Amino acid sequence: MDIPKKMKAAVLYGFNDVRLVERKVPSPGPEEALVKIEACGVCAGDIKMITRGMLKQPPFGEFIIGHEYAGTVVAVGETIDEFKIGDRVAVEVHKGCGRCKNCLLGKYTVCLNYGNVAKGHRANGFTTNGGFAEYAVNHVNTLHKLTDNISFNEATTVTISGTVLHGIDEAGGFMPGDTIAVLGPGSIGLMCVQVAKALGAGKVILTGTRDDRLQLGKTLGADYVVNIRDENPVEKVQDLTGGLGPDLVLLAAGVENSLQQAIEMTHRGGDIVVLSHFNDPVTIDIGLAVQKGNNIYTVRGEGRMSVHQALALMTQGKVNGEALITHTFPLGEINKAIDTFAERRDGALKVVVNP
C-alpha cells in the first residue's frame, strides 16, 4: 500500500491542550505492524489524561492520545506471519513486557515494568503513542482480526466489552441464573448488561441517573432499571432480589458513593467488580464488606484473552457495540469530539473519531 511519510495526529501539549499537528508516520519493528487507523473512540481515560494526567504518561508535546482504535494493516515487521497487509484489525491497549512475574502469569495489564518501553511494555494511548492519528504501530500481541460483520466504528468498543469480561473473570465468573446488578449506564455499564446476559445471567438490574440511557439498557437486555434520583438504589435492588441482594455487582460508575452502594446491596458472600476510574479518593465502610464476606475486585482494562472473547460475542451478535455510538467526528474536529464526550453534549454516550 502507498504509505505517506507524514500524518495528522492529535498531540497533548499540556493539560486541556490537544493540538492536531503533523508527525512522521512510524515504521513497524520486527514484531510490529503498521495500522492505518479508521476509527478511534473517546474514553473517560482520555479525559483523565487530558485534564489531570495518568501514571507514566509521556511528555507533553510528544504524546499522541487515544487507545480505543481499529483499522487496516498496511505494513508488517519481518517476523510477522500472523497478519498480512489488508487485514482489518481491532487493537488491544496493553502489551506487557513479557518478562516480569505478572506477565508470565498472564496479568500483562498490571505489568511490573509498566511504562518501561526499553523492557518491552506498551500501553498505546497511555504510555506510548495511540490512535487519534492516521497511523499507529502495534505489537503483534495487541492485534485482533475483525470479521466482516463488525464495522471499524463498532470495533472501537471491543476493549470495553473486553474490560467487562476481564473483570468477571477476575471475580471467578458467575453461575448461569445468578442476579447481576450494574451500577452506571455509561458505555461500560451498558456493555456489562449485554455481557452478563450473553453469559447466562438470570436477572440483570441497571441503576443510574439518565432515563435515556436506562431505557437503552432495557433494550440491550436489562430486566429492571432503577433511576437513583427517584428511588433508593440499595432498597430497590434489595426489593427486586427478595431481600437478598445480587450475586455480583459490576461497578461502572466512578462517583463518590457508588462503591458504598455496591457494598450495601450485595448479598452476603457476594462479589463486587470495580470497572470504572475514580477521579478522587472515596470513603467506604470496609468493615461492612468484611462482616458480609464480600470480595472486591478491580481490573485495569482488558486482559487475559478477554478481547478475543469479546470479539466472539460481537461476531455472534450477542454484544452490540453500534448501539452505544451516538456521535462521530473527523480527526480534524478532535477537540469538538473530546468536548462533546466530556460534557455529554446532545446526549453523547460513545463518541468516535474517524481519521
Residue pairs with C-beta under 8 A, 6 or more apart in sequence:
1 36
1 74
1 75
1 85
1 86
3 25
3 34
3 74
3 75
3 135
4 25
5 24
5 25
6 22
6 23
6 24
6 25
7 22
7 23
7 24
7 25
7 133
7 134
7 135
8 20
8 21
8 22
8 23
8 133
8 134
8 331
8 332
8 355
9 20
9 21
9 22
9 23
9 64
9 129
9 132
9 133
9 134
10 18
10 19
10 20
10 64
10 65
10 66
10 132
10 133
10 331
10 334
11 18
11 19
11 20
11 21
11 23
11 61
11 62
11 63
11 64
11 65
12 18
12 49
12 50
12 60
12 61
12 63
12 64
12 65
13 19
13 60
13 61
14 60
15 50
15 51
15 52
15 53
16 50
16 51
17 60
18 50
18 65
18 334
18 335
18 338
20 331
20 332
20 334
23 64
23 133
25 34
25 134
25 135
26 34
26 129
26 135
26 136
26 137
27 34
27 75
27 137
28 34
28 75
28 76
28 77
28 80
28 137
29 77
29 137
30 77
30 78
30 79
30 80
31 77
31 79
31 80
31 139
31 140
32 76
32 77
32 80
32 137
32 138
32 139
32 140
33 73
33 75
33 76
33 77
33 80
33 83
33 89
33 137
33 138
33 140
33 143
34 73
34 74
34 75
34 76
34 135
34 136
34 137
35 69
35 71
35 72
35 73
35 74
35 89
35 91
35 135
35 136
35 137
35 138
35 143
36 71
36 72
36 73
36 74
36 134
36 135
37 69
37 70
37 71
37 131
37 133
37 134
37 135
37 136
37 355
38 70
38 71
38 72
38 152
38 354
38 355
39 69
39 70
39 71
39 152
39 153
39 155
39 156
39 352
39 353
39 354
40 66
40 67
40 68
40 69
40 70
40 130
40 131
40 132
40 156
40 352
40 353
40 355
41 68
41 69
41 156
41 157
41 350
41 351
41 352
41 353
42 66
42 68
42 337
42 338
42 341
42 350
42 351
42 352
42 353
43 67
43 68
44 186
44 254
44 276
44 277
45 54
45 67
45 125
45 126
45 277
46 65
46 66
46 67
46 125
46 338
47 338
47 341
47 342
48 54
48 277
48 279
49 57
49 65
49 126
50 65
50 338
52 279
54 126
55 114
55 115
55 127
56 114
56 115
56 123
56 126
56 127
57 63
57 126
57 127
58 127
58 128
58 129
63 129
64 125
64 129
64 130
64 131
64 132
64 133
64 136
65 125
65 130
65 132
66 125
66 130
66 131
66 132
66 133
66 353
67 93
67 123
67 124
67 125
67 126
67 130
67 131
67 159
68 93
68 125
68 131
68 156
68 157
68 159
68 160
69 91
69 125
69 130
69 131
69 136
69 156
70 88
70 89
70 90
70 91
70 146
70 152
70 155
70 156
70 158
71 88
71 89
71 91
71 136
71 152
72 86
72 87
72 88
72 89
73 83
73 84
73 85
73 86
73 87
73 89
73 143
74 85
74 135
75 85
76 83
76 84
76 85
77 140
80 140
82 140
82 143
83 89
83 140
83 143
83 145
87 145
88 145
88 146
88 152
88 155
89 143
89 144
89 145
89 146
90 143
90 144
90 146
90 150
90 155
90 156
90 158
90 159
90 307
90 311
91 124
91 131
91 136
91 138
91 142
91 143
91 144
91 159
92 141
92 142
92 143
92 144
92 159
92 162
92 302
92 307
93 123
93 124
93 125
93 126
93 142
93 159
93 301
93 302
94 108
94 109
94 111
94 122
94 123
94 142
94 301
94 302
94 303
95 108
95 120
95 121
95 122
95 123
95 124
95 138
95 139
95 141
95 142
96 102
96 103
96 107
96 108
96 109
96 111
96 113
96 120
96 121
97 103
97 108
97 111
97 112
97 113
97 116
97 119
97 120
97 121
98 104
98 108
98 120
99 113
99 119
99 120
100 111
100 112
100 113
101 112
102 108
102 110
102 111
102 112
103 111
103 112
106 303
106 304
107 303
107 304
108 303
109 166
109 299
109 300
109 301
109 302
109 303
110 300
111 121
113 119
113 120
113 121
114 121
114 123
114 127
115 121
115 123
115 127
117 127
117 128
121 127
122 128
122 139
122 142
124 130
124 131
124 136
124 138
124 142
125 131
129 136
130 136
132 331
132 334
132 353
132 355
133 331
133 355
134 331
134 355
144 158
144 307
144 308
144 311
146 152
146 155
146 311
147 311
147 315
149 315
149 317
150 158
150 311
150 314
150 315
150 321
151 322
152 354
153 321
153 322
153 325
153 328
153 352
153 354
154 314
154 321
154 322
154 325
155 321
156 321
156 325
156 350
156 352
157 187
157 191
157 321
157 324
157 325
157 350
158 307
158 310
158 311
158 314
158 321
159 301
159 302
159 307
159 310
160 187
160 188
160 191
160 321
160 324
161 191
161 194
161 195
161 310
161 313
161 314
161 319
161 321
162 301
162 302
162 303
162 306
162 307
162 309
162 310
163 188
163 191
163 275
163 299
163 301
163 302
163 306
164 188
164 191
164 192
164 195
164 250
164 275
164 310
165 195
165 302
165 306
165 309
165 310
166 299
166 301
166 302
166 303
166 304
166 306
167 250
167 273
167 274
167 275
167 297
167 299
168 174
168 195
168 196
168 199
168 248
168 250
168 273
169 304
169 306
170 273
170 297
170 298
170 299
171 248
171 271
171 273
171 295
171 297
172 271
173 199
174 180
174 196
174 199
174 201
174 247
174 248
174 271
175 247
176 199
176 200
176 201
176 202
177 200
177 201
177 202
178 201
178 202
178 246
178 247
178 248
179 201
179 202
179 203
179 204
179 205
179 241
179 246
179 247
179 248
180 192
180 196
180 201
180 203
180 204
180 205
180 246
180 247
180 248
180 249
180 250
181 204
181 205
181 206
181 207
181 237
181 245
181 246
181 248
181 249
181 250
181 262
181 265
181 266
182 189
182 192
182 193
182 196
182 204
182 205
182 206
182 207
182 217
182 222
182 249
182 250
182 252
183 189
183 207
183 208
183 233
183 249
183 250
183 251
183 252
183 253
183 258
183 261
183 262
184 207
184 208
184 251
184 252
184 253
184 254
184 255
184 258
184 276
185 206
185 207
185 208
185 210
185 213
185 214
185 216
185 217
185 225
185 252
186 213
186 252
186 253
186 276
186 349
187 324
187 349
187 350
188 252
188 275
188 276
189 206
189 208
189 217
189 250
189 252
189 253
190 213
190 216
190 217
190 220
190 323
190 324
190 349
191 319
191 321
191 324
192 250
192 252
192 275
193 204
193 206
193 217
193 220
193 221
193 222
194 220
194 221
194 313
194 318
194 319
194 320
195 310
195 313
195 319
196 204
196 221
196 250
197 204
197 221
197 318
198 313
198 318
198 319
203 223
203 224
203 240
203 241
204 221
204 222
204 223
204 224
205 222
205 223
205 224
205 225
205 226
205 237
205 240
205 241
205 246
206 214
206 217
206 218
206 222
206 224
206 225
206 226
207 225
207 226
207 227
207 228
207 233
207 236
207 237
207 261
208 214
208 217
208 225
208 226
208 227
208 228
208 253
209 227
209 228
209 229
211 227
212 347
213 349
214 222
214 225
214 226
214 227
215 225
216 323
216 349
217 225
218 225
219 323
220 320
220 323
224 240
226 233
226 236
226 237
233 261
233 265
234 261
234 264
234 265
237 245
237 246
237 265
238 244
238 245
238 265
241 267
244 267
245 265
245 266
245 267
245 268
245 270
246 265
246 266
246 267
246 270
247 267
247 270
247 271
248 266
248 270
248 271
248 272
248 273
249 262
249 265
249 266
249 270
249 271
249 272
249 273
250 273
250 275
251 258
251 259
251 262
251 272
251 273
251 274
251 275
251 276
252 275
252 276
253 276
254 276
254 277
254 278
254 279
256 280
256 282
257 282
258 276
259 272
259 274
259 282
259 284
259 296
260 282
260 283
260 284
260 285
262 272
263 272
263 284
263 285
263 288
263 289
263 292
263 294
263 296
264 288
266 272
266 292
266 294
267 292
268 292
268 293
268 294
269 292
269 293
269 294
270 292
270 294
271 294
271 295
271 296
271 297
272 289
272 294
272 295
272 296
272 297
273 297
273 298
273 299
274 296
274 297
274 298
274 299
275 299
289 296
302 310
310 319
313 319
314 320
314 321
324 349
324 350
325 349
325 350
325 351
325 352
326 346
326 347
326 348
326 349
326 350
326 351
327 337
327 340
327 341
327 346
327 348
327 350
327 351
327 352
328 351
328 352
328 353
328 354
329 336
329 337
329 340
329 351
329 352
329 353
329 354
330 353
330 354
330 355
331 353
331 354
331 355
333 353
334 353
337 351
337 353
339 345
340 346
340 348
340 351
341 348
341 351
